[in-house]
């Protein structure tokens, strides 16, 4: 399934905001993280703002803040804001050949699985998975770093060895 650019930008941005609860994040910071236009991102974020998922404050110290519930909001909820309700899409007329009917069946099954997957993934699930992967990455870099070296990128001091 190919999502339109606005949908993908919204997903990235909303998950980024949800990973920083209670924090006002400037739109230009999010735009820099994902290498996108600040102007375009601001336009994209108007839709989740109207839906009550994102709040925004103008002026110095302003920015966007996640106002939804990361434990309940799913990827499907965000996709639906931009792409419409995928479950209500009309099924096209299928030619009456056995091959065409089978292709239609497979495509409908792909849509069903995609929709079910989008509905099952909450923002909190994505955030937890990202945190776990980052912890494993940090742990692996600590284990592979030569003794006595500091992993400054992670801000981790190596454990001192007792003589």
N, C-alpha and C positions, 0 to 999 in steps of 0.2 A: 504494500500500500504506500502510495506516495502522498505525503501531506504537503499542503501548500506552505510557502515560506513563512507566512504570518503565523500559521499554526505551530511550526517548529520553533520560531522565535519566542512565541508565547510560552511554550512548554519549557524551553531552556530558562527563560527569564523568571517564570513563576516558580519553578523548582529552585532556582538560585535564591530567590527571595524567601521561599519557605525554609530554606536551609539556614537562614539568618533571622530567626524569629525576633520580633520587636525592634528590628534595626531598620532605619531609613537608609535605603541604598540609592545613591544617585544613579539616574538612568545612564549617564555617560560611563559610569563604572561597569555596569552590566554590558553596555555596548562594547566596551573595550575587552572584557573577558571573552566575549563571543565573536569579536571582530565584525561587528555590524554597525550600521548607521544609527547614531543616537536619535536622529529625527524619525527614522522609520520605526525604531523600537518604541518611541514615545507614542506614535500612532497605534501600534499594535497593542500596547498596554491599556489603551482606552477601553477596549472591549472587556477585558477581565475587571477593569475598574468599575465599569457600569454593572457588572455581574456581582460586585461585592467581594471579589477574590483578592484584589489588589487595591490598596489605598495610596493616594499620592498627595504630597505636600510640596507646594511651590516655594521658591525663594532659597536664600542661604540656609544650609542645613536641611533642606528638603530632599525629597527623593521618593522612592516607592517602598511600600511595606506590604508584606503578605498579610492579608486579613482573613483568609479562609481557614479551613481546618485540614491540615496536612494528613491527618489520620483518615479522613473521609473523602477528600477530593481525589478523584482518579484522573488518569490521563484521558479517559473517555470524556469526562466533564469539560476538560479544556478543548479537546478536539471538537466537541459538539458546539462550543461557542463560535468556532471559526468555520467548521465544515458542515454544520447542521447535524440533524439526527440521522446517523447512518442506518438505523434500524427501519426508518420510514422510507428509505429509498425505494423507488419503484423497480420492480423486476422487469427487465426488458422482455419483449416477446421473443421466444426462442423458436428457431426453425424446427420443424418436426422430424429432423433426422436423428437417429440414435446418437451419432457423434456430437451433434450440437446440443442435445439434451444432456449428455454426459459432461460436456464442457461447462454448460450452465450450472449443473449440479456442483462441480468442483469449484467454480468461481463463487457460488453461494456459500459453500463450506468455508472457503478462505475468508470471505467477509464475516461469517459467523464466528470463526476462531479469532480473527483480528479484533472484532468488537468485544468478545469475551475477554481477551487479553487486556485490552485497553481499560475495560471496566474493573479488572482485578488488580491493577497496579496503582497503588496510592502514591502520592508525593512522598509520604513518610517512608514507604518502602524504598524508593529511589534514594532518598537521603541516607537511610540506614545502610544500604548497600554501598554507597559511595564512601561513607565513613569507615565501614569494615575494610574495604579495599585499600583505603589510605593507611589505616592502621597496619594492615599486612605488609604494605609497601615499606612503611617506616620500620617495622620489625625486621624485615628482610635486609634493609640497608644497614641497620645496626649490627646484624649478624655478620654481614660481609665486610664491614669497615675494619681496616687494620686496627689493632689495639692501640689506644692512645690518641686516635684521631676523633675529631668532633664532626658530626654531620651537621654543618651549619645551615644547610638548606632546611632541615627539619627542626633546627634549634635544640638538638638533643646532645647533651654532654655524655660521653661514654662513661660507663661505670668504672670507678677507679679500682685498680687491683691492689689487694693487700699483700705486703711483702712477707 
